[in-house]
Structure formats: C-alpha cells, structure tokens
Amino acid sequence: QVRAVESGGGLVQAGGSLRLSCAASGRPFSRYAMGWFRQAPGKERELVAAISWIGSNTYYADSVKGRFTIARDNAKNTVYLQMNSLKPEDTAIYYCAAAGSRDTIAPTHASEYDYWGQGTQVTVSS
C-alpha cells in the first residue's frame, strides 16, 4: 500500500506559479510511476502530468505543455508539479496518484493508477 499526501495548493492570480508536492509512504516509492490528475467542478478527472518509475519518461496534457513540469525525488519519496503561467482554467482539485507499472513509459490512464491522494485545491483568479 502507498499513502500519498498532496500539499502546496492555494489561491494565485493568473500568470502566477505554484509548486505542488506529493509525499508518498509505504511501499518503496521508487518502484511506482507517479501522476498528477485534476478535476474541475462539473468535469471529469484528467491526467495533467505523469512520470515513469525510473523518471526517464514524462507525459503532459496538451493544455499544460510548456507551463507545468513534473519531477520526482526518490530520496525524499516525493513527486512535484511545478506550475507556471497559471490560468483560470487550471482551477481544480489536483490529485497525486501512484501506479505499479514498471514500464519505461509513464502510464496515462487513470485505471492504471493504484493509489490516490486526497487532493489539494488550486484556484487561479483572473
């Protein structure tokens, strides 16, 4: 079992930045691919960014490419999501998730993720 706890959300003006952190505990963090999902009111949960277990492959949704960066620090059992140039449409609850995939390609489907955090709210004002 992996327990994931997100932090770093908050209220920011459009154009600003936030860095989300996800601290994982339980089974060896380095064995899991990690992803950041978000869900806005009335919308489906969507994958924002993902990183493979070895860290060599990353995925970004088109809507965040060039603005968001995912990174992992296995020594700290933590995955980060650096969010720059934030837009009001980035407003959502952001969830961290862990996938037991040992593929070199980061998993991109929610069904591939086994463990989920409780989420952290990100609100971007215009």
Disulfide bonds with the S-S distance in Angstrom:
Cys22-Cys96 2.06
